[in-house]
Amino acid sequence: MHRVIGRLLIAATVILLTAAADRSDISFPRDHGAHLEAPVEWWYYTGHLRDPVGREYGFQLTFFRVREMHFAHFAWSDAARKSFRYEEKSHLGLPGIASAAVGRLAVANEDWSAEESGGTHRLHAAGHGWDLSLDLKALKAPVVHGDNGLTRKGPGANEYSRYVSITRLSATGTMRNGPDSNSLSGTAWFDHEWGPGILPAEAEGWDWFALQLDDGSELMLYRMRARRGGSTAFSAGTFIPAAGEPRIIVWPDVAPAETASWRSPRSGARYPARWVLTVGSLDLKVTIEPSIPDQELVTEQSTGVTYWEGACRVKGTRQGRPIAGRAYAELTGYARRDVPGFPRW
């Protein structure tokens, strides 16, 4: 029943609130908090972790607010064991159950939470036989993407979102699996978006990449996939150098090529499973390959969306020199035309 209520609320929100208020002055820590005037909002953490013997893991912890409804997704990728698992939550926003604070970053859904204080983001999530706690410390200032934080997804008045990131955080913490507990360290990436939540009619979904390169730079790209193939004109990105100011990447400067695919045994969707990505202005050419093929989430108990979100390895050249790194990729609209946080049409 909660799933039906949630989807009705999403549909009603889009019909009644398509002219959501837009604030152009973004400041922190205020804008890490909730924006209740926006129908759709999400806080996204992804990261790459290692245990003391060098085993590699990827994690995703996401909190969605769709008006009164609150959803959350958690995913864990174990590269050595080639295993992937995820869990999800869905609740009305009620004190002590699910919440998102205004003016500061403090979101929670049952016993999953993310809170920022003094520059440290503290994450906690627990489920069937596992418990993850992480402290994330920002190594760079927040990045405001697009035009003062406004990133257009299509030509319509409400086809946009406000989008900010912290593109590199150090991560330390512990993961308990059954009776075993491992200390962890690595890096993380934080995204926060809010807006009307309208997926443009000409878009089938999106491909999103968050690259952390070993020269200290980061690259965010989102490709709005056109229904008839290719990319729409509203695809874009941001390059964050190791030192200095971020700069906008325009899509004509980007050449993505899919060189392998993987078909899900659950949804039947075919996802790209390797990319060769070239960015001309950066003199960058890299191969992005998932650490394991199956990192698909089928979230029928929360958002109802099927999508692929996973840890990847990066290897290639920049300015003629070898470069490597890690990335997270999000692939939406391959199982059907919907994306996390957006209404289904």
For each residue, the residues with C-beta under 8 A, 3 or more apart:
1: 4 5
2: 5 6 90 91 92
3: 6 7 90 300 301 302 304
4: 1 7 8
5: 1 2 8 9 69
6: 2 3 9 10 66 69 71 90 302 304
7: 3 4 10 11 304 344
8: 4 5 11 12
9: 5 6 12 13 66 67 68 69
10: 6 7 13 14 66 67 69 197 343 344
11: 7 8 14 15 343
12: 8 9 15 16
13: 9 10 16 17 39 40 66 67 197 343
14: 10 11 17 18 39 196 197 198 343
15: 11 12 18
16: 12 13
17: 13 14 20 39 67 196
18: 14 15 157 158 196 198
19: 157 158 196
20: 17 37 38 39 158 195 196
21: 37 38
22: 150 162
23: 26 35 37 162
24: 148 149 150
25:
26: 23 31 144 148 149 162 164
27: 30 31
28: 31 32 142 164
29: 32 33 103 104 105 116
30: 27 33 103 104
31: 26 27 28 35 162 164 192
32: 28 29 104 105 116 142 164 192
33: 29 30 100 101 102 103 104 105 106
34: 41 65 100 101 102 107
35: 23 31 38 41 102 162 194
36: 102
37: 20 21 23
38: 20 21 35 41 162 194 195 196 197
39: 13 14 17 20 66 67 195 196 197
40: 13 64 65 66 67 161 194 195 196 197 341 342
41: 34 35 38 64 65 66 100 192 193 194 195 341
42: 62 63 64 65 191 192 193 194 340 341
43: 62 63 100 105 107 114 190 191 192
44: 60 62 190 191 192 193
45: 59 60 61 62 114 121 123 136 188 189 190 191
46: 58 59 60 188 189 191 210 309 311 328
47: 58 59 134 136 169 171 186 187 188 189 328
48: 56 57 58 186 187 188 212 311 326
49: 56 57 58 59 171 175 184 185 186
50: 54 55 56 57 184 185 186
51: 54 55 57 175 182 183 184
52: 182 183
53:
54: 50 51
55: 50 51 78 79 80
56: 48 49 50 79 80 291 311
57: 48 49 50 51 76 77 78 79 175 184 311
58: 46 47 48 49 75 76 77 79 291 295 310 311 328
59: 45 46 47 49 74 75 76 77 132 134
60: 44 45 46 73 74 75 86 309 328
61: 45 72 73 74 112 114 123 125 132
62: 42 43 44 45 72 73 74 340
63: 42 43 70 71 72 100 107 108 109 112 114
64: 40 41 42 69 70 71 72 73 302 303 340 341
65: 34 40 41 42 69 70 93 100 107
66: 6 9 10 13 39 40 41 69 70 71 197 341
67: 9 10 13 17 39 40
68: 9 92 93
69: 5 6 9 10 64 65 66 90 91 92 93
70: 63 64 65 66 89 90 91 92 93 98 99 100 109
71: 6 63 64 66 88 89 90 109 299 302 303
72: 61 62 63 64 88 89 90 98 109 112 302
73: 60 61 62 64 86 87 88 297 299 302 303 340
74: 59 60 61 62 86 87 88 112 125 127 132
75: 58 59 60 84 85 86 295 297 309 310
76: 57 58 59 84 85 86 130 132 175
77: 57 58 59 83 84 291 292 295 310 311
78: 55 57 81 82 83 84 292
79: 55 56 57 58 82 291 292 311
80: 55 56
81: 78
82: 78 79 292
83: 77 78 292
84: 75 76 77 78 292 294 295 296 310
85: 75 76
86: 60 73 74 75 76 297 299
87: 73 74 127 128
88: 71 72 73 74 297 299 301 302 303
89: 70 71 72 98 109 110 112 302
90: 2 3 6 69 70 71 72 301 302 303
91: 2 69 70 94 97 98 109 110
92: 2 68 69 70 97 98
93: 65 68 69 70 97 98 99 100
94: 91 97 98 99
95: 99
96: 99
97: 91 92 93 94 109 110
98: 70 72 89 91 92 93 94 108 109 110
99: 70 93 94 95 96 106 107 108
100: 33 34 41 43 63 65 70 93 106 107 108
101: 33 34 104 105 106 107
102: 33 34 35 36
103: 29 30 33
104: 29 30 32 33 101 116
105: 29 32 33 43 101 114 115 116 121
106: 33 99 100 101 113 114 115 116
107: 34 43 63 65 99 100 101 113 114 115
108: 63 98 99 100 112 113 114
109: 63 70 71 72 89 91 97 98 112 113
110: 89 91 97 98
111: 124 125 126
112: 61 63 72 74 89 108 109 124 125 126
113: 106 107 108 109 122 123 124 125
114: 43 45 61 63 105 106 107 108 121 122 123 124
115: 105 106 107 121 122
116: 29 32 104 105 106 119 120 121 122
117: 120 122
118:
119: 116 137 138
120: 116 117 135 136 137
121: 45 105 114 115 116 135 136 137 138 169 188 190
122: 113 114 115 116 117 133 134 135 136
123: 45 61 113 114 132 133 134 135 136 173
124: 111 112 113 114 131 132 133 134
125: 61 74 111 112 113 131 132
126: 111 112 130 131 132
127: 74 87 130 131
128: 87
129: 177 178
130: 76 126 127 175 176 177 178
131: 124 125 126 127 174 175 176
132: 59 61 74 76 123 124 125 126 173 174 175 176
133: 122 123 124 173 174
134: 47 59 122 123 124 171 172 173 184 188
135: 120 121 122 123 171 172 173
136: 45 47 120 121 122 123 169 170 171 188 190
137: 119 120 121 169 170
138: 119 121 141 142 166 168 169
139: 168 169 170
140: 143 166 167 168 218 240
141: 138 166
142: 28 32 138 164 165 166
143: 140 164 165 166 167 220 238 240 246
144: 26 148 149 163 164
145: 149 151 163 164 165 220 236 238
146: 149 150 151 152 163 236 238 248
147: 150 151
148: 24 26 144
149: 24 26 144 145 146 162 163 164
150: 22 24 146 147 160 161 162 163
151: 145 146 147 160 161 162 163 222 236
152: 146 155 159 160 234
153: 159 160 161 198 199 200 203 206 224 234
154: 159 160 198 199 200 201 202 203 224 232 234
155: 152 159 200 234
156: 159 198 200
157: 18 19
158: 18 19 20 195 196 198
159: 152 153 154 155 156 196 198 199 200 234
160: 150 151 152 153 154 195 196
161: 40 150 151 153 193 194 195 196 197
162: 22 23 26 31 35 38 149 150 151 193 194 195
163: 144 145 146 149 150 151 191 192 193
164: 26 28 31 32 142 143 144 145 149 191 192 193
165: 142 143 145 189 190 191 192 210 220 238
166: 138 140 141 142 143 169 189 190
167: 140 143 189 210 212 218 220 240
168: 138 139 140 187 188 189 212 216 218
169: 47 121 136 137 138 139 166 187 188 189 190
170: 136 137 139 185 186 187 188
171: 47 49 134 135 136 184 185 186 187 188
172: 134 135 183 184 185
173: 123 132 133 134 135 183 184
174: 131 132 133 181 182 183 184
175: 49 51 57 76 130 131 132 181 182 184
176: 130 131 132 180 181 182
177: 129 130 180 181 182
178: 129 130
179:
180: 176 177
181: 174 175 176 177
182: 51 52 174 175 176 177
183: 51 52 172 173 174
184: 49 50 51 57 134 171 172 173 174 175
185: 49 50 170 171 172
186: 47 48 49 50 170 171
187: 47 48 168 169 170 171 212 326
188: 45 46 47 48 121 134 136 168 169 170 171
189: 45 46 47 165 166 167 168 169 210 212 218 328
190: 43 44 45 121 136 165 166 169
191: 42 43 44 45 46 163 164 165 210
192: 31 32 41 42 43 44 163 164 165
193: 41 42 44 161 162 163 164 341
194: 35 38 40 41 42 161 162
195: 20 38 39 40 41 158 160 161 162
196: 14 17 18 19 20 38 39 40 158 159 160 161
197: 10 13 14 38 39 40 66 161 341 342 343
198: 14 18 153 154 156 158 159 342 343
199: 153 154 159 203 337 338 339 342 343 345
200: 153 154 155 156 159 203 224 232 234
201: 154
202: 154 226 227 232
203: 153 154 199 200 206 224 225 226 227 232 234 333
204: 225 226 227 333 337
205: 225 331 332 333 334 337 338 339
206: 153 203 222 223 224 225 330 332 333 339
207: 222 223 225 256 272 329 330 331 332
208: 220 221 222 223 329 330 331
209: 219 220 221 222 277 288 327 328 329
210: 46 165 167 189 191 218 219 220 327 328 329
211: 218 219 220 221 286 288 314 325 326 327
212: 48 167 168 187 189 218 325 326 327
213: 216 217 218 219 314 318 323 324 325
214: 323 324 325
215: 242 318 323
216: 168 213 241 242 243
217: 213 239 240 241 242
218: 140 167 168 189 210 211 212 213 239 240
219: 209 210 211 213 237 238 239 240 249 279 282 284
220: 143 145 165 167 208 209 210 211 237 238 240
221: 208 209 211 235 236 237 249 254 277
222: 151 206 207 208 209 235 236 237
223: 206 207 208 231 235 251 254 256
224: 153 154 200 203 206 231 232 234 235
225: 203 204 205 206 207 229 230 231 232 333
226: 202 203 204 229 230 231 232
227: 202 203 204
228:
229: 225 226
230: 225 226
231: 223 224 225 226 235 251
232: 154 200 202 203 224 225 226 235
233: 251
234: 152 153 154 155 159 200 203 224
235: 221 222 223 224 231 232 251 254
236: 145 146 151 221 222 248 249 250 251
237: 219 220 221 222 248 249 251 254
238: 143 145 146 165 219 220 246 247 248 249
239: 217 218 219 246 247 249 279 282
240: 140 143 167 217 218 219 220 246
241: 216 217 244 245 246 247
242: 215 216 217
243: 216
244: 241
245: 241
246: 143 238 239 240 241
247: 238 239 241
248: 146 236 237 238
249: 219 221 236 237 238 239 253 254 279 281 282
250: 236 253 254
251: 223 231 233 235 236 237 254
252:
253: 249 250 279 280 281
254: 221 223 235 237 249 250 251 277 278 279 280
255: 277 278 279 280
256: 207 223 275 276 277 278
257: 275 276 277
258: 261 272 274 275
259: 274 275 276 287
260: 272 273 274 289
261: 258 270 271 272 273
262: 270 271 272 273 290 293 294
263: 268 269 270 271
264: 267 268 269 270 271 294 296 308 335
265: 268
266: 296 298
267: 264 296 298 306 335
268: 263 264 265 335
269: 263 264 296 306 308 334 335
270: 261 262 263 264 334
271: 261 262 263 264 296 308 331 334
272: 207 258 260 261 262 275 331
273: 260 261 262 289 290 293
274: 258 259 260 287 288 289 290
275: 256 257 258 259 272 287 288 289
276: 256 257 259 285 286 287 288
277: 209 221 254 255 256 257 284 285 286 287 288
278: 254 255 256 284 285
279: 219 239 249 253 254 255 282 284 285
280: 253 254 255 283
281: 249 253
282: 219 239 249 279 318
283: 280 318 319 320
284: 219 277 278 279 316 317 318 323
285: 276 277 278 279 316 317 318
286: 211 276 277 314 315 316 317 318 323 325
287: 259 274 275 276 277 314 315 316
288: 209 211 274 275 276 277 312 313 314 327 329
289: 260 273 274 275 312 313 315
290: 262 273 274 293 295 310 311 312 313 329
291: 56 58 77 79 310 311 312 313
292: 77 78 79 82 83 84 295 310 311
293: 262 273 290
294: 84 262 264
295: 58 75 77 84 290 292 308 309 310 311
296: 84 264 266 267 269 271 306 307 308
297: 73 75 86 88 305 306 307 308 309
298: 266 267 306 335
299: 71 73 86 88 302 303 304 305 306 307 340
300: 3 304
301: 3 88 90
302: 3 6 64 71 72 73 88 89 90 299
303: 64 71 73 88 90 299 340 341
304: 3 6 7 299 300 338 344
305: 297 299 332 338 339 340 344
306: 267 269 296 297 298 299 334 335 336 338
307: 296 297 299 330 331 332 333 334 335 339 340
308: 264 269 271 295 296 297 329 330 331 332 334
309: 46 60 75 295 297 328 329 330 331
310: 58 75 77 84 290 291 292 295 328 329
311: 46 48 56 57 58 77 79 290 291 292 295 326 327 328
312: 288 289 290 291 326 327 328 329
313: 288 289 290 291 324 325 326 327
314: 211 213 286 287 288 323 324 325 326 327
315: 286 287 289 322 323 324
316: 284 285 286 287 322 323 324
317: 284 285 286 320 321 322 323
318: 213 215 282 283 284 285 286 321 323
319: 283
320: 283 317
321: 317 318
322: 315 316 317
323: 213 214 215 284 286 314 315 316 317 318
324: 213 214 313 314 315 316
325: 211 212 213 214 286 313 314
326: 48 187 211 212 311 312 313 314
327: 209 210 211 212 288 311 312 313 314
328: 46 47 58 60 189 209 210 309 310 311 312
329: 207 208 209 210 288 290 308 309 310 312
330: 206 207 208 307 308 309
331: 205 207 208 271 272 307 308 309 334
332: 205 206 207 305 307 308 338 339 340
333: 203 204 205 206 225 307 336 337 338 339
334: 205 269 270 271 306 307 308 331
335: 264 267 268 269 298 306 307
336: 306 333 344
337: 199 204 205 333 344 345
338: 199 205 304 305 306 332 333 342 343 344 345
339: 199 205 206 305 307 332 333 342
340: 42 62 64 73 299 303 305 307 332
341: 40 41 42 64 66 193 197 303
342: 40 197 198 199 338 339
343: 10 11 13 14 197 198 199 338
344: 7 10 304 305 336 337 338
345: 199 337 338
